[in-house]
Amino acid sequence: MFHLTNGDAEEVALGKRQGVALLKPEAALSLFLLLLLALGPRAAIYAQADNQRFIDSMEVVLRQAAGVGEQIAACKAVIDQTLQSNQPLAKHYIEELQLLAVAAADTATLAYVQEKEASLSYLRADYQQASEAFQSACRYYEAVGLYALSIMACTKSGVMLSLMGKQADAGAVYRAQLAKARAQQLKPQQAYINNQLGTLYHYQGISDSAIIYYDISAEMYSELADTANLLRPLFNKAVLLKRSDPEESLATYKRVYDIRERQGAIPEMIKTLQAIADVQENNNELVNAFQSYQQAYRLCKAYDNKIELPNILTGLASLKMDQYDYEEALTYAAEAVKAAQVAGQAASLLNALSTQASAWYYLGDNKQALKVLEEVLSSAAATGFRAFSVQAWVKQALILTEMGQPEPAGEALREAEAQLDKGVGKEHLLFFKQTKALWALRIGQYDEASTLARESYQSFMEVKRYGDALRALEVLLEAYEGNREYPQAIALLGDYRWLADTVNQIRSITDLKVQNQEFEFELEKQELQAERAKREAVLQAESSRNLTIALAAILLGLMGVVFAFYSRRQRQIIQQQRDDLEGLNQTKDQLFSILGHDLRGPAMGFRGIAKKVNYLLGEQNYEGLQKFGRKIEEDAGQLLHLVENLLHWSINQQKGQQHRPVDIHLRRAVQDTLAFFIIRASAKGVALDDSELQDIHCHCDRDMLGVILRNLLDNAIKFTPEGGRVRVWTEQDGPAHALLCVADTGPGLPAAIIAQIEAGEGLKTSTPGTAQEKGFGLGLQLVFSLAQANKTPVGWRRSEDGGALFTIRIPLAA
């Protein structure tokens, strides 16, 4: 991105060189001696003094100046010093300099005056005036043959046109000046203009062209060894590629960081680390993002950088929430609040408070979350950051709705809507619609709830925010149910199942990635520690050579003992790591064996059916096609069930299944699962009986319970003959538990098979069902392993009808 302040810094240097070049050699020497006499041994003090002391010293120079050339040089020095910090004073000296230039007929100085007038107009956001002044400076510089300065001034007039939205005019200026720079073989100017062309295409959304110009600019600055200006195109390129090519963006950011590290630019290093962490977080590299934020945090602490510290702490808190570690997130958010208060940063404080409120909400402490949100609202009102108010009101409405307080929730939504209507906080519009849909549902306004939930669902799906889309779809289904629009609800059940499975798979994949990254990081850390310990041992051995022979022998003996103990310990650690890796390899081999054996059968079945379908199409036998269509649907359902079980089994084998208990409505959870088996049971002629489900609130991992129940229902229907019945009911089991029971009228399950699965002796091929349904040997083993992880033990016995009866013992909600 173009920053005029950087360009001005470059022009300050060019202007100073030009000012001295206009003087005769003897005049330049006189000015140097005069400055030396005026500043003398106190030059180092002035270099560290504030602007006023510098200006006072230059006033002395102006009063004692022997000629116009010395006065011009002194005026330029004051202008360069005050242009950013004191515009009225800079304006005064620019006017003085203009009078001197006119009197001396100094065209080059008149060009400098026009350039600084343009800079003042830019700082006032008067881009039209700035553009005209830069063009005037361009003509003056060109008149005296200063082509490098002329090209830079004219290019900056193009920048002003770009800021006014006149992109085509700006592009024409850039290309004309680039042609002049090439003709004059001025590489610094070519590099600068190529970067501006990249920026022009960047903001027009023409990414490919922008990348080409950024690369050309970066290559030229590299050839010039101009690392300061090299950062411009590199940083712009990294920003542009953040979404489209995160790997290339990350590599470019790291190159920027290496340059800034060599320069020792600590604040810029911290900002670059934040950008790196942002890309890593978007790329789901949560552990790497956390390490980048921690490195930035350490730099802030080491160099007492209070400006960036609050945002870094808030970033750490957000990452912990992405990993469902809400307590750790709350710790970082609290520290971020304190850091923002110390730094006096209103926006950072509001951001930290909002994150803190979210952490309290996910921890289940709604009262504390509401208390923090009240603080957000009062701070936002005092500082004028109204977008934070919109976000806080919507969060407040969500919590109050879930607490069963619709009236204050509605008031909060009305406050948020009033600001949204004014165009404030539009980035929170989707969150607002989703929350208002839930609120409308709770107060019985089903039409409004379904309308808002449908809009939210579609919008979230477009941007692939599947978790939010799932919550919106749940509200939509409940609204249809409340409005008795059962066909619409049934039509969405397939989408709901797919979306729920997708969200679970994304969460599982994320967990696996985090665990893998943590393992790799810990292994790398141990290797570095081992290497460091070895180097320390070698250094210690070398230093001991300077001691006496006796002392050296004693020290070497002690070191030998220590090193032997250390080596033994390291071997033990390495052996343990090798054992862990072998275990993982065995699990991988077992999983591949299952995939090769159990997936091959359905795949070959699909191949045979495909051949038959092609044949029937040729014969136009549509009745036969309908038959095979049902067969394909059944086999696809079995294959999906197998893949889902394989996913959960593999996660469990790697100890990656995380237990996330929540309060659930047991009857509703069971009925949600039963809905997916109605068609299958009906097709087989098996009755599903859920008439004895009771309203019980339990505390367990809803996803694990769903997998357990789906596998039990799958087995029950599989082994129940046509005309049979599968019963699902709940009952109280003492003061702290409930029983969820699944019984069938099939032949029952031999005790030996149950004992074998409970013992975890490995996967076994299952027997066919009563209608010759195929199985894969995973279901019951997964039931028992997940039941143990979910703290919901499974029991079994023969039912009164002679079939199998399974019971799941679930803790009640507090």
Secondary structure, DSSP 4 states (H G I P E B T S, - for coil): ---HHHHHHHHHHHHHHHHHHTS-HHHHHHHHHHHHHHHGGGHHHHHHS-HHHHHHHHHHHHHH--SHHHHHHHHHHHHHHHTTT-HHHHHHHHHHHHHHHHHHT-HHHHHHHHHHHHHHHHHTT-HHHHHHHHHHHHHHHHHTT-HHHHHHHHHHHHHHHHHTT-HHHHHHHHHHHHHHHHHTT-HHHHHHHHHHHHHHHHHTT-HHHHHHHHHHHHHHHHHTT-HHHHHHHHHHHHHHHHHH-HHHHHHHHHHHHHHHHHHT-HHHHHHHHHHHHHHHHHTT-HHHHHHHHHHHHHHHHHTT-TTTHHHHHHHHHHHHHHTT-HHHHHHHHHHHHHHHHHHT-HHHHHHHHHHHHHHHHHTT-HHHHHHHHHHHHHHHHHHT-HHHHHHHHHHHHHHHHHTT-HHHHHHHHHHHHHHHHTT-SGGGHHHHHHHHHHHHHHTT-HHHHHHHHHHHHHHHHHTT-HHHHHHHHHHHHHHHHHTT-HHHHHHHHHHHHHHHHHHHHHHHHHHHHHHHHHHHHHHHHHHHHHHHHHHHHHHHHHHGGGS-HHHHHHHHHHHHHHHHHHHHHHHHHHHHHHHHHHHHHHHHHHHHHHHHHHTHHHHHHHHHHHHHHHHHHHHT-HHHHHHHHHHHHHHHHHHHHHHHHHHHHHHHHTT------EEEEHHHHHHHHHTTTHHHHHHHT-EEE-TT----EEEE-HHHHHHHHHHHHHHHHHTSPTT-EEEEEEEE-SSSEEEEEEEESSS---HHHHHHHHTT----PPPP-TT-----S-HHHHHHHHHHHHT--EEEEE-TTSSEEEEEEEEBP-
